[in-house]
Amino acid sequence: MILFPAIDIYDGKAVRLLGGDYGKVTVYGDPLDMAKRFEDAGAEWVHVVDLNGAESSGDNFGIVEKISSHTSLKVESGGGLRDRGRVASLLSAGAVRAVLGTVCVTDPETVGRIISEFGSEAVVCGLDAKDGKVAVRGWKEKADVTPLLLGKKLVGLGAKYFLYTDVSRDGMLTGANVEATADLGEKLGACVIASGGVKDIRDLCEIKSRGIYGAVLGKAYYENKIDIKEAVKLCAN
């Protein structure tokens, strides 16, 4: 299983939002310093969330470029990637994979074209669930479609990787929605990354035991609930 330590970036700083609420922000410092800590712990990937991009108030591509050029980490990043141009800019900045969110709902055909141009290895489709529906536009709205139905459509368009986030659990340290993540992966026949709510090393053990492709580690690390070296070792073995 792949561990994706997360760095959420807002106005150039590493932060965490409670339940996706921009009014509940905790600042953790410099994103590059954080990335270097993950690298030193043995991580191979880093999951970067561009919160400015998600709320259409700019982007943090420059920080992605710093991380990709000053560490050996492979960068997976999303937030406001709603057209081909922004995806191209992110990948040019050094990201290995672009995480698409709202556009997967509003314009899946564009997602298909992006996958055709950049390849299925370069694209992750975000399926953010809120009350059983897909959440869009920085989790502020709900679309009238379930993650499974949208996922099936995207698989048909060439999608191989998915990021499944239970919005209600994000940043809450209540445990990942392992059952829903595993079920989605099995029904889509795709690689699904569990995101939202990972609380401790036992949570990661459960995710791994279900054969899930990967897991995002966020607040549990920042709140010292998980030792990053232990987490990396667990996922790698």
Biotite code that builds the C-alpha atoms (Angstrom):
import biotite.structure as struc

atoms = struc.array([
    struc.Atom([0.000, 0.000, 0.000], chain_id="A", res_id=1, res_name="MET", atom_name="CA", element="C"),
    struc.Atom([1.221, 3.486, -0.791], chain_id="A", res_id=2, res_name="ILE", atom_name="CA", element="C"),
    struc.Atom([1.261, 6.102, 1.952], chain_id="A", res_id=3, res_name="LEU", atom_name="CA", element="C"),
    struc.Atom([0.510, 9.633, 0.799], chain_id="A", res_id=4, res_name="PHE", atom_name="CA", element="C"),
    struc.Atom([1.494, 12.084, 3.563], chain_id="A", res_id=5, res_name="PRO", atom_name="CA", element="C"),
    struc.Atom([-0.534, 15.236, 2.957], chain_id="A", res_id=6, res_name="ALA", atom_name="CA", element="C"),
    struc.Atom([0.336, 18.899, 2.831], chain_id="A", res_id=7, res_name="ILE", atom_name="CA", element="C"),
    struc.Atom([-2.580, 21.294, 2.482], chain_id="A", res_id=8, res_name="ASP", atom_name="CA", element="C"),
    struc.Atom([-1.353, 24.681, 1.266], chain_id="A", res_id=9, res_name="ILE", atom_name="CA", element="C"),
    struc.Atom([-3.144, 27.986, 1.771], chain_id="A", res_id=10, res_name="TYR", atom_name="CA", element="C"),
    struc.Atom([-1.502, 31.346, 1.041], chain_id="A", res_id=11, res_name="ASP", atom_name="CA", element="C"),
    struc.Atom([1.871, 29.617, 0.835], chain_id="A", res_id=12, res_name="GLY", atom_name="CA", element="C"),
    struc.Atom([1.662, 27.939, 4.243], chain_id="A", res_id=13, res_name="LYS", atom_name="CA", element="C"),
    struc.Atom([1.070, 24.333, 5.294], chain_id="A", res_id=14, res_name="ALA", atom_name="CA", element="C"),
    struc.Atom([-2.333, 24.231, 7.008], chain_id="A", res_id=15, res_name="VAL", atom_name="CA", element="C"),
    struc.Atom([-5.205, 21.944, 7.935], chain_id="A", res_id=16, res_name="ARG", atom_name="CA", element="C"),
    struc.Atom([-8.902, 22.713, 7.651], chain_id="A", res_id=17, res_name="LEU", atom_name="CA", element="C"),
    struc.Atom([-11.418, 21.145, 10.005], chain_id="A", res_id=18, res_name="LEU", atom_name="CA", element="C"),
    struc.Atom([-14.052, 19.409, 7.857], chain_id="A", res_id=19, res_name="GLY", atom_name="CA", element="C"),
    struc.Atom([-13.108, 21.507, 4.841], chain_id="A", res_id=20, res_name="GLY", atom_name="CA", element="C"),
    struc.Atom([-14.093, 24.739, 6.634], chain_id="A", res_id=21, res_name="ASP", atom_name="CA", element="C"),
    struc.Atom([-11.883, 27.655, 5.536], chain_id="A", res_id=22, res_name="TYR", atom_name="CA", element="C"),
    struc.Atom([-12.874, 29.419, 8.754], chain_id="A", res_id=23, res_name="GLY", atom_name="CA", element="C"),
    struc.Atom([-11.250, 26.685, 10.872], chain_id="A", res_id=24, res_name="LYS", atom_name="CA", element="C"),
    struc.Atom([-7.587, 26.794, 9.852], chain_id="A", res_id=25, res_name="VAL", atom_name="CA", element="C"),
    struc.Atom([-4.527, 25.551, 11.746], chain_id="A", res_id=26, res_name="THR", atom_name="CA", element="C"),
    struc.Atom([-1.160, 26.708, 10.372], chain_id="A", res_id=27, res_name="VAL", atom_name="CA", element="C"),
    struc.Atom([1.775, 24.264, 10.543], chain_id="A", res_id=28, res_name="TYR", atom_name="CA", element="C"),
    struc.Atom([4.548, 26.189, 8.801], chain_id="A", res_id=29, res_name="GLY", atom_name="CA", element="C"),
    struc.Atom([6.593, 25.905, 5.617], chain_id="A", res_id=30, res_name="ASP", atom_name="CA", element="C"),
    struc.Atom([5.399, 23.287, 3.073], chain_id="A", res_id=31, res_name="PRO", atom_name="CA", element="C"),
    struc.Atom([8.915, 22.497, 1.829], chain_id="A", res_id=32, res_name="LEU", atom_name="CA", element="C"),
    struc.Atom([10.161, 21.843, 5.363], chain_id="A", res_id=33, res_name="ASP", atom_name="CA", element="C"),
    struc.Atom([7.204, 19.518, 5.858], chain_id="A", res_id=34, res_name="MET", atom_name="CA", element="C"),
    struc.Atom([7.945, 17.692, 2.604], chain_id="A", res_id=35, res_name="ALA", atom_name="CA", element="C"),
    struc.Atom([11.575, 17.194, 3.629], chain_id="A", res_id=36, res_name="LYS", atom_name="CA", element="C"),
    struc.Atom([10.419, 15.601, 6.890], chain_id="A", res_id=37, res_name="ARG", atom_name="CA", element="C"),
    struc.Atom([8.329, 13.132, 4.895], chain_id="A", res_id=38, res_name="PHE", atom_name="CA", element="C"),
    struc.Atom([11.269, 12.415, 2.614], chain_id="A", res_id=39, res_name="GLU", atom_name="CA", element="C"),
    struc.Atom([13.585, 11.845, 5.609], chain_id="A", res_id=40, res_name="ASP", atom_name="CA", element="C"),
    struc.Atom([11.016, 9.393, 7.026], chain_id="A", res_id=41, res_name="ALA", atom_name="CA", element="C"),
    struc.Atom([11.242, 7.303, 3.859], chain_id="A", res_id=42, res_name="GLY", atom_name="CA", element="C"),
    struc.Atom([8.055, 8.405, 2.086], chain_id="A", res_id=43, res_name="ALA", atom_name="CA", element="C"),
    struc.Atom([8.077, 8.220, -1.704], chain_id="A", res_id=44, res_name="GLU", atom_name="CA", element="C"),
    struc.Atom([4.967, 10.316, -2.358], chain_id="A", res_id=45, res_name="TRP", atom_name="CA", element="C"),
    struc.Atom([3.413, 13.503, -1.031], chain_id="A", res_id=46, res_name="VAL", atom_name="CA", element="C"),
    struc.Atom([-0.217, 14.505, -1.491], chain_id="A", res_id=47, res_name="HIS", atom_name="CA", element="C"),
    struc.Atom([-0.481, 18.289, -1.951], chain_id="A", res_id=48, res_name="VAL", atom_name="CA", element="C"),
    struc.Atom([-3.833, 20.052, -1.708], chain_id="A", res_id=49, res_name="VAL", atom_name="CA", element="C"),
    struc.Atom([-3.872, 23.563, -3.186], chain_id="A", res_id=50, res_name="ASP", atom_name="CA", element="C"),
    struc.Atom([-6.599, 25.230, -1.136], chain_id="A", res_id=51, res_name="LEU", atom_name="CA", element="C"),
    struc.Atom([-6.212, 28.533, -2.972], chain_id="A", res_id=52, res_name="ASN", atom_name="CA", element="C"),
    struc.Atom([-6.848, 26.706, -6.223], chain_id="A", res_id=53, res_name="GLY", atom_name="CA", element="C"),
    struc.Atom([-9.879, 24.973, -4.748], chain_id="A", res_id=54, res_name="ALA", atom_name="CA", element="C"),
    struc.Atom([-11.489, 28.301, -3.845], chain_id="A", res_id=55, res_name="GLU", atom_name="CA", element="C"),
    struc.Atom([-10.265, 30.023, -7.051], chain_id="A", res_id=56, res_name="SER", atom_name="CA", element="C"),
    struc.Atom([-8.023, 32.498, -5.210], chain_id="A", res_id=57, res_name="SER", atom_name="CA", element="C"),
    struc.Atom([-4.782, 31.723, -7.044], chain_id="A", res_id=58, res_name="GLY", atom_name="CA", element="C"),
    struc.Atom([-2.507, 28.696, -7.001], chain_id="A", res_id=59, res_name="ASP", atom_name="CA", element="C"),
    struc.Atom([0.529, 27.255, -5.256], chain_id="A", res_id=60, res_name="ASN", atom_name="CA", element="C"),
    struc.Atom([2.262, 25.746, -8.290], chain_id="A", res_id=61, res_name="PHE", atom_name="CA", element="C"),
    struc.Atom([5.482, 27.487, -7.241], chain_id="A", res_id=62, res_name="GLY", atom_name="CA", element="C"),
    struc.Atom([5.548, 25.499, -4.012], chain_id="A", res_id=63, res_name="ILE", atom_name="CA", element="C"),
    struc.Atom([4.868, 22.275, -5.914], chain_id="A", res_id=64, res_name="VAL", atom_name="CA", element="C"),
    struc.Atom([7.898, 23.132, -8.052], chain_id="A", res_id=65, res_name="GLU", atom_name="CA", element="C"),
    struc.Atom([10.027, 23.671, -4.922], chain_id="A", res_id=66, res_name="LYS", atom_name="CA", element="C"),
    struc.Atom([8.986, 20.334, -3.443], chain_id="A", res_id=67, res_name="ILE", atom_name="CA", element="C"),
    struc.Atom([9.576, 18.437, -6.675], chain_id="A", res_id=68, res_name="SER", atom_name="CA", element="C"),
    struc.Atom([12.976, 20.053, -7.271], chain_id="A", res_id=69, res_name="SER", atom_name="CA", element="C"),
    struc.Atom([14.300, 20.024, -3.685], chain_id="A", res_id=70, res_name="HIS", atom_name="CA", element="C"),
    struc.Atom([13.158, 16.534, -2.648], chain_id="A", res_id=71, res_name="THR", atom_name="CA", element="C"),
    struc.Atom([12.953, 13.084, -4.214], chain_id="A", res_id=72, res_name="SER", atom_name="CA", element="C"),
    struc.Atom([9.210, 12.908, -3.475], chain_id="A", res_id=73, res_name="LEU", atom_name="CA", element="C"),
    struc.Atom([6.698, 12.227, -6.208], chain_id="A", res_id=74, res_name="LYS", atom_name="CA", element="C"),
    struc.Atom([4.036, 14.918, -5.982], chain_id="A", res_id=75, res_name="VAL", atom_name="CA", element="C"),
    struc.Atom([0.332, 14.191, -6.377], chain_id="A", res_id=76, res_name="GLU", atom_name="CA", element="C"),
    struc.Atom([-1.598, 17.456, -6.259], chain_id="A", res_id=77, res_name="SER", atom_name="CA", element="C"),
    struc.Atom([-5.080, 18.852, -6.709], chain_id="A", res_id=78, res_name="GLY", atom_name="CA", element="C"),
    struc.Atom([-7.227, 21.876, -6.016], chain_id="A", res_id=79, res_name="GLY", atom_name="CA", element="C"),
    struc.Atom([-8.989, 23.929, -8.684], chain_id="A", res_id=80, res_name="GLY", atom_name="CA", element="C"),
    struc.Atom([-7.783, 21.872, -11.643], chain_id="A", res_id=81, res_name="LEU", atom_name="CA", element="C"),
    struc.Atom([-10.809, 22.448, -13.846], chain_id="A", res_id=82, res_name="ARG", atom_name="CA", element="C"),
    struc.Atom([-9.289, 22.608, -17.319], chain_id="A", res_id=83, res_name="ASP", atom_name="CA", element="C"),
    struc.Atom([-6.482, 21.250, -19.448], chain_id="A", res_id=84, res_name="ARG", atom_name="CA", element="C"),
    struc.Atom([-4.337, 24.373, -19.067], chain_id="A", res_id=85, res_name="GLY", atom_name="CA", element="C"),
    struc.Atom([-4.124, 24.209, -15.278], chain_id="A", res_id=86, res_name="ARG", atom_name="CA", element="C"),
    struc.Atom([-3.333, 20.501, -15.387], chain_id="A", res_id=87, res_name="VAL", atom_name="CA", element="C"),
    struc.Atom([-0.532, 21.191, -17.878], chain_id="A", res_id=88, res_name="ALA", atom_name="CA", element="C"),
    struc.Atom([0.842, 23.971, -15.644], chain_id="A", res_id=89, res_name="SER", atom_name="CA", element="C"),
    struc.Atom([0.810, 21.720, -12.572], chain_id="A", res_id=90, res_name="LEU", atom_name="CA", element="C"),
    struc.Atom([2.566, 18.860, -14.352], chain_id="A", res_id=91, res_name="LEU", atom_name="CA", element="C"),
    struc.Atom([5.098, 21.326, -15.785], chain_id="A", res_id=92, res_name="SER", atom_name="CA", element="C"),
    struc.Atom([5.790, 22.461, -12.208], chain_id="A", res_id=93, res_name="ALA", atom_name="CA", element="C"),
    struc.Atom([6.911, 18.933, -11.429], chain_id="A", res_id=94, res_name="GLY", atom_name="CA", element="C"),
    struc.Atom([3.813, 17.126, -10.181], chain_id="A", res_id=95, res_name="ALA", atom_name="CA", element="C"),
    struc.Atom([3.594, 13.478, -11.233], chain_id="A", res_id=96, res_name="VAL", atom_name="CA", element="C"),
    struc.Atom([-0.180, 13.236, -10.855], chain_id="A", res_id=97, res_name="ARG", atom_name="CA", element="C"),
    struc.Atom([-2.959, 15.797, -11.046], chain_id="A", res_id=98, res_name="ALA", atom_name="CA", element="C"),
    struc.Atom([-6.033, 15.268, -8.885], chain_id="A", res_id=99, res_name="VAL", atom_name="CA", element="C"),
    struc.Atom([-9.202, 16.429, -10.645], chain_id="A", res_id=100, res_name="LEU", atom_name="CA", element="C"),
    struc.Atom([-12.291, 17.187, -8.602], chain_id="A", res_id=101, res_name="GLY", atom_name="CA", element="C"),
    struc.Atom([-15.205, 19.389, -9.643], chain_id="A", res_id=102, res_name="THR", atom_name="CA", element="C"),
    struc.Atom([-14.524, 18.971, -13.371], chain_id="A", res_id=103, res_name="VAL", atom_name="CA", element="C"),
    struc.Atom([-15.128, 15.227, -12.990], chain_id="A", res_id=104, res_name="CYS", atom_name="CA", element="C"),
    struc.Atom([-18.761, 16.120, -12.282], chain_id="A", res_id=105, res_name="VAL", atom_name="CA", element="C"),
    struc.Atom([-19.286, 19.197, -14.449], chain_id="A", res_id=106, res_name="THR", atom_name="CA", element="C"),
    struc.Atom([-17.380, 18.070, -17.539], chain_id="A", res_id=107, res_name="ASP", atom_name="CA", element="C"),
    struc.Atom([-16.293, 14.411, -17.492], chain_id="A", res_id=108, res_name="PRO", atom_name="CA", element="C"),
    struc.Atom([-15.574, 14.529, -21.228], chain_id="A", res_id=109, res_name="GLU", atom_name="CA", element="C"),
    struc.Atom([-12.815, 17.080, -20.559], chain_id="A", res_id=110, res_name="THR", atom_name="CA", element="C"),
    struc.Atom([-11.401, 14.659, -17.980], chain_id="A", res_id=111, res_name="VAL", atom_name="CA", element="C"),
    struc.Atom([-11.378, 11.979, -20.664], chain_id="A", res_id=112, res_name="GLY", atom_name="CA", element="C"),
    struc.Atom([-9.463, 14.277, -23.012], chain_id="A", res_id=113, res_name="ARG", atom_name="CA", element="C"),
    struc.Atom([-6.957, 15.142, -20.275], chain_id="A", res_id=114, res_name="ILE", atom_name="CA", element="C"),
    struc.Atom([-6.402, 11.436, -19.595], chain_id="A", res_id=115, res_name="ILE", atom_name="CA", element="C"),
    struc.Atom([-5.930, 10.809, -23.321], chain_id="A", res_id=116, res_name="SER", atom_name="CA", element="C"),
    struc.Atom([-3.357, 13.612, -23.585], chain_id="A", res_id=117, res_name="GLU", atom_name="CA", element="C"),
    struc.Atom([-1.333, 13.120, -20.398], chain_id="A", res_id=118, res_name="PHE", atom_name="CA", element="C"),
    struc.Atom([-1.976, 9.425, -19.747], chain_id="A", res_id=119, res_name="GLY", atom_name="CA", element="C"),
    struc.Atom([-3.917, 7.557, -17.075], chain_id="A", res_id=120, res_name="SER", atom_name="CA", element="C"),
    struc.Atom([-0.848, 7.489, -14.785], chain_id="A", res_id=121, res_name="GLU", atom_name="CA", element="C"),
    struc.Atom([-0.893, 11.293, -14.568], chain_id="A", res_id=122, res_name="ALA", atom_name="CA", element="C"),
    struc.Atom([-4.523, 11.715, -13.499], chain_id="A", res_id=123, res_name="VAL", atom_name="CA", element="C"),
    struc.Atom([-6.381, 10.968, -10.257], chain_id="A", res_id=124, res_name="VAL", atom_name="CA", element="C"),
    struc.Atom([-10.143, 11.511, -10.172], chain_id="A", res_id=125, res_name="CYS", atom_name="CA", element="C"),
    struc.Atom([-11.422, 12.811, -6.865], chain_id="A", res_id=126, res_name="GLY", atom_name="CA", element="C"),
    struc.Atom([-14.640, 11.324, -5.537], chain_id="A", res_id=127, res_name="LEU", atom_name="CA", element="C"),
    struc.Atom([-15.462, 13.427, -2.478], chain_id="A", res_id=128, res_name="ASP", atom_name="CA", element="C"),
    struc.Atom([-18.526, 12.071, -0.694], chain_id="A", res_id=129, res_name="ALA", atom_name="CA", element="C"),
    struc.Atom([-20.919, 14.112, 1.392], chain_id="A", res_id=130, res_name="LYS", atom_name="CA", element="C"),
    struc.Atom([-24.200, 12.544, 2.539], chain_id="A", res_id=131, res_name="ASP", atom_name="CA", element="C"),
    struc.Atom([-23.880, 9.877, -0.156], chain_id="A", res_id=132, res_name="GLY", atom_name="CA", element="C"),
    struc.Atom([-23.404, 12.365, -3.000], chain_id="A", res_id=133, res_name="LYS", atom_name="CA", element="C"),
    struc.Atom([-20.313, 13.838, -4.648], chain_id="A", res_id=134, res_name="VAL", atom_name="CA", element="C"),
    struc.Atom([-19.179, 17.133, -3.113], chain_id="A", res_id=135, res_name="ALA", atom_name="CA", element="C"),
    struc.Atom([-17.818, 19.801, -5.474], chain_id="A", res_id=136, res_name="VAL", atom_name="CA", element="C"),
    struc.Atom([-16.389, 23.349, -5.507], chain_id="A", res_id=137, res_name="ARG", atom_name="CA", element="C"),
    struc.Atom([-14.216, 22.967, -2.432], chain_id="A", res_id=138, res_name="GLY", atom_name="CA", element="C"),
    struc.Atom([-16.865, 20.760, -0.753], chain_id="A", res_id=139, res_name="TRP", atom_name="CA", element="C"),
    struc.Atom([-19.274, 23.699, -0.602], chain_id="A", res_id=140, res_name="LYS", atom_name="CA", element="C"),
    struc.Atom([-21.864, 22.109, -2.923], chain_id="A", res_id=141, res_name="GLU", atom_name="CA", element="C"),
    struc.Atom([-23.284, 18.630, -3.601], chain_id="A", res_id=142, res_name="LYS", atom_name="CA", element="C"),
    struc.Atom([-23.898, 17.180, -7.050], chain_id="A", res_id=143, res_name="ALA", atom_name="CA", element="C"),
    struc.Atom([-26.828, 14.854, -7.688], chain_id="A", res_id=144, res_name="ASP", atom_name="CA", element="C"),
    struc.Atom([-24.672, 11.807, -8.375], chain_id="A", res_id=145, res_name="VAL", atom_name="CA", element="C"),
    struc.Atom([-23.146, 9.078, -6.198], chain_id="A", res_id=146, res_name="THR", atom_name="CA", element="C"),
    struc.Atom([-19.396, 8.369, -6.129], chain_id="A", res_id=147, res_name="PRO", atom_name="CA", element="C"),
    struc.Atom([-19.994, 4.914, -7.637], chain_id="A", res_id=148, res_name="LEU", atom_name="CA", element="C"),
    struc.Atom([-22.010, 6.120, -10.628], chain_id="A", res_id=149, res_name="LEU", atom_name="CA", element="C"),
    struc.Atom([-19.559, 8.925, -11.356], chain_id="A", res_id=150, res_name="LEU", atom_name="CA", element="C"),
    struc.Atom([-16.633, 6.551, -10.893], chain_id="A", res_id=151, res_name="GLY", atom_name="CA", element="C"),
    struc.Atom([-18.046, 4.093, -13.424], chain_id="A", res_id=152, res_name="LYS", atom_name="CA", element="C"),
    struc.Atom([-18.439, 6.865, -15.983], chain_id="A", res_id=153, res_name="LYS", atom_name="CA", element="C"),
    struc.Atom([-14.854, 8.013, -15.429], chain_id="A", res_id=154, res_name="LEU", atom_name="CA", element="C"),
    struc.Atom([-13.472, 4.466, -15.685], chain_id="A", res_id=155, res_name="VAL", atom_name="CA", element="C"),
    struc.Atom([-15.198, 4.317, -19.058], chain_id="A", res_id=156, res_name="GLY", atom_name="CA", element="C"),
    struc.Atom([-13.260, 7.461, -20.026], chain_id="A", res_id=157, res_name="LEU", atom_name="CA", element="C"),
    struc.Atom([-9.915, 5.896, -19.088], chain_id="A", res_id=158, res_name="GLY", atom_name="CA", element="C"),
    struc.Atom([-9.532, 6.766, -15.402], chain_id="A", res_id=159, res_name="ALA", atom_name="CA", element="C"),
    struc.Atom([-7.344, 4.369, -13.435], chain_id="A", res_id=160, res_name="LYS", atom_name="CA", element="C"),
    struc.Atom([-6.782, 6.178, -10.125], chain_id="A", res_id=161, res_name="TYR", atom_name="CA", element="C"),
    struc.Atom([-9.342, 7.605, -7.699], chain_id="A", res_id=162, res_name="PHE", atom_name="CA", element="C"),
    struc.Atom([-9.153, 9.529, -4.435], chain_id="A", res_id=163, res_name="LEU", atom_name="CA", element="C"),
    struc.Atom([-12.115, 8.788, -2.191], chain_id="A", res_id=164, res_name="TYR", atom_name="CA", element="C"),
    struc.Atom([-12.683, 11.300, 0.595], chain_id="A", res_id=165, res_name="THR", atom_name="CA", element="C"),
    struc.Atom([-15.443, 11.091, 3.155], chain_id="A", res_id=166, res_name="ASP", atom_name="CA", element="C"),
    struc.Atom([-15.812, 14.835, 3.745], chain_id="A", res_id=167, res_name="VAL", atom_name="CA", element="C"),
    struc.Atom([-17.560, 14.360, 7.092], chain_id="A", res_id=168, res_name="SER", atom_name="CA", element="C"),
    struc.Atom([-14.455, 12.611, 8.446], chain_id="A", res_id=169, res_name="ARG", atom_name="CA", element="C"),
    struc.Atom([-11.745, 14.843, 6.992], chain_id="A", res_id=170, res_name="ASP", atom_name="CA", element="C"),
    struc.Atom([-9.607, 16.334, 9.743], chain_id="A", res_id=171, res_name="GLY", atom_name="CA", element="C"),
    struc.Atom([-11.829, 14.829, 12.439], chain_id="A", res_id=172, res_name="MET", atom_name="CA", element="C"),
    struc.Atom([-9.583, 11.891, 13.504], chain_id="A", res_id=173, res_name="LEU", atom_name="CA", element="C"),
    struc.Atom([-12.633, 9.619, 13.651], chain_id="A", res_id=174, res_name="THR", atom_name="CA", element="C"),
    struc.Atom([-11.251, 6.879, 11.418], chain_id="A", res_id=175, res_name="GLY", atom_name="CA", element="C"),
    struc.Atom([-11.274, 6.450, 7.650], chain_id="A", res_id=176, res_name="ALA", atom_name="CA", element="C"),
    struc.Atom([-14.357, 5.113, 5.909], chain_id="A", res_id=177, res_name="ASN", atom_name="CA", element="C"),
    struc.Atom([-12.602, 1.860, 5.087], chain_id="A", res_id=178, res_name="VAL", atom_name="CA", element="C"),
    struc.Atom([-15.707, -0.080, 4.105], chain_id="A", res_id=179, res_name="GLU", atom_name="CA", element="C"),
    struc.Atom([-16.888, 2.494, 1.567], chain_id="A", res_id=180, res_name="ALA", atom_name="CA", element="C"),
    struc.Atom([-13.372, 2.872, 0.118], chain_id="A", res_id=181, res_name="THR", atom_name="CA", element="C"),
    struc.Atom([-12.826, -0.869, -0.284], chain_id="A", res_id=182, res_name="ALA", atom_name="CA", element="C"),
    struc.Atom([-16.300, -1.330, -1.764], chain_id="A", res_id=183, res_name="ASP", atom_name="CA", element="C"),
    struc.Atom([-15.699, 1.438, -4.292], chain_id="A", res_id=184, res_name="LEU", atom_name="CA", element="C"),
    struc.Atom([-12.368, -0.028, -5.369], chain_id="A", res_id=185, res_name="GLY", atom_name="CA", element="C"),
    struc.Atom([-13.871, -3.479, -5.835], chain_id="A", res_id=186, res_name="GLU", atom_name="CA", element="C"),
    struc.Atom([-16.866, -2.242, -7.830], chain_id="A", res_id=187, res_name="LYS", atom_name="CA", element="C"),
    struc.Atom([-14.792, 0.052, -10.055], chain_id="A", res_id=188, res_name="LEU", atom_name="CA", element="C"),
    struc.Atom([-11.905, -2.365, -10.509], chain_id="A", res_id=189, res_name="GLY", atom_name="CA", element="C"),
    struc.Atom([-9.621, 0.629, -10.025], chain_id="A", res_id=190, res_name="ALA", atom_name="CA", element="C"),
    struc.Atom([-6.907, 1.917, -7.691], chain_id="A", res_id=191, res_name="CYS", atom_name="CA", element="C"),
    struc.Atom([-8.617, 3.882, -4.912], chain_id="A", res_id=192, res_name="VAL", atom_name="CA", element="C"),
    struc.Atom([-6.822, 6.003, -2.314], chain_id="A", res_id=193, res_name="ILE", atom_name="CA", element="C"),
    struc.Atom([-8.499, 6.330, 1.087], chain_id="A", res_id=194, res_name="ALA", atom_name="CA", element="C"),
    struc.Atom([-8.677, 9.895, 2.356], chain_id="A", res_id=195, res_name="SER", atom_name="CA", element="C"),
    struc.Atom([-10.275, 11.605, 5.305], chain_id="A", res_id=196, res_name="GLY", atom_name="CA", element="C"),
    struc.Atom([-10.242, 10.651, 8.973], chain_id="A", res_id=197, res_name="GLY", atom_name="CA", element="C"),
    struc.Atom([-7.200, 8.357, 9.297], chain_id="A", res_id=198, res_name="VAL", atom_name="CA", element="C"),
    struc.Atom([-6.646, 8.481, 13.059], chain_id="A", res_id=199, res_name="LYS", atom_name="CA", element="C"),
    struc.Atom([-3.889, 6.039, 14.051], chain_id="A", res_id=200, res_name="ASP", atom_name="CA", element="C"),
    struc.Atom([-1.632, 3.185, 12.953], chain_id="A", res_id=201, res_name="ILE", atom_name="CA", element="C"),
    struc.Atom([-4.448, 0.650, 13.476], chain_id="A", res_id=202, res_name="ARG", atom_name="CA", element="C"),
    struc.Atom([-6.504, 2.576, 10.955], chain_id="A", res_id=203, res_name="ASP", atom_name="CA", element="C"),
    struc.Atom([-3.723, 2.200, 8.398], chain_id="A", res_id=204, res_name="LEU", atom_name="CA", element="C"),
    struc.Atom([-3.485, -1.521, 9.222], chain_id="A", res_id=205, res_name="CYS", atom_name="CA", element="C"),
    struc.Atom([-7.194, -1.931, 8.526], chain_id="A", res_id=206, res_name="GLU", atom_name="CA", element="C"),
    struc.Atom([-6.954, -0.010, 5.236], chain_id="A", res_id=207, res_name="ILE", atom_name="CA", element="C"),
    struc.Atom([-4.015, -2.166, 4.157], chain_id="A", res_id=208, res_name="LYS", atom_name="CA", element="C"),
    struc.Atom([-5.764, -5.395, 5.175], chain_id="A", res_id=209, res_name="SER", atom_name="CA", element="C"),
    struc.Atom([-8.602, -4.590, 2.773], chain_id="A", res_id=210, res_name="ARG", atom_name="CA", element="C"),
    struc.Atom([-6.261, -4.416, -0.199], chain_id="A", res_id=211, res_name="GLY", atom_name="CA", element="C"),
    struc.Atom([-6.818, -0.695, -0.736], chain_id="A", res_id=212, res_name="ILE", atom_name="CA", element="C"),
    struc.Atom([-4.263, 0.896, -3.076], chain_id="A", res_id=213, res_name="TYR", atom_name="CA", element="C"),
    struc.Atom([-3.229, 3.826, -0.888], chain_id="A", res_id=214, res_name="GLY", atom_name="CA", element="C"),
    struc.Atom([-4.038, 6.092, 2.034], chain_id="A", res_id=215, res_name="ALA", atom_name="CA", element="C"),
    struc.Atom([-3.654, 9.807, 2.664], chain_id="A", res_id=216, res_name="VAL", atom_name="CA", element="C"),
    struc.Atom([-2.179, 10.695, 6.052], chain_id="A", res_id=217, res_name="LEU", atom_name="CA", element="C"),
    struc.Atom([-2.961, 14.189, 7.256], chain_id="A", res_id=218, res_name="GLY", atom_name="CA", element="C"),
    struc.Atom([-4.063, 15.478, 10.618], chain_id="A", res_id=219, res_name="LYS", atom_name="CA", element="C"),
    struc.Atom([-3.111, 12.331, 12.543], chain_id="A", res_id=220, res_name="ALA", atom_name="CA", element="C"),
    struc.Atom([0.515, 13.091, 11.668], chain_id="A", res_id=221, res_name="TYR", atom_name="CA", element="C"),
    struc.Atom([0.283, 16.789, 12.439], chain_id="A", res_id=222, res_name="TYR", atom_name="CA", element="C"),
    struc.Atom([-1.370, 16.098, 15.784], chain_id="A", res_id=223, res_name="GLU", atom_name="CA", element="C"),
    struc.Atom([1.290, 13.481, 16.667], chain_id="A", res_id=224, res_name="ASN", atom_name="CA", element="C"),
    struc.Atom([-1.152, 10.556, 16.594], chain_id="A", res_id=225, res_name="LYS", atom_name="CA", element="C"),
    struc.Atom([1.006, 8.603, 14.139], chain_id="A", res_id=226, res_name="ILE", atom_name="CA", element="C"),
    struc.Atom([4.776, 8.226, 13.812], chain_id="A", res_id=227, res_name="ASP", atom_name="CA", element="C"),
    struc.Atom([5.520, 8.882, 10.149], chain_id="A", res_id=228, res_name="ILE", atom_name="CA", element="C"),
    struc.Atom([8.441, 6.428, 9.997], chain_id="A", res_id=229, res_name="LYS", atom_name="CA", element="C"),
    struc.Atom([6.289, 3.668, 11.475], chain_id="A", res_id=230, res_name="GLU", atom_name="CA", element="C"),
    struc.Atom([3.495, 4.473, 9.018], chain_id="A", res_id=231, res_name="ALA", atom_name="CA", element="C"),
    struc.Atom([5.830, 4.390, 6.010], chain_id="A", res_id=232, res_name="VAL", atom_name="CA", element="C"),
    struc.Atom([7.301, 1.072, 7.147], chain_id="A", res_id=233, res_name="LYS", atom_name="CA", element="C"),
    struc.Atom([3.886, -0.476, 7.716], chain_id="A", res_id=234, res_name="LEU", atom_name="CA", element="C"),
    struc.Atom([2.633, 0.484, 4.259], chain_id="A", res_id=235, res_name="CYS", atom_name="CA", element="C"),
    struc.Atom([5.826, -0.627, 2.514], chain_id="A", res_id=236, res_name="ALA", atom_name="CA", element="C"),
    struc.Atom([6.005, -4.103, 4.092], chain_id="A", res_id=237, res_name="ASN", atom_name="CA", element="C"),
])
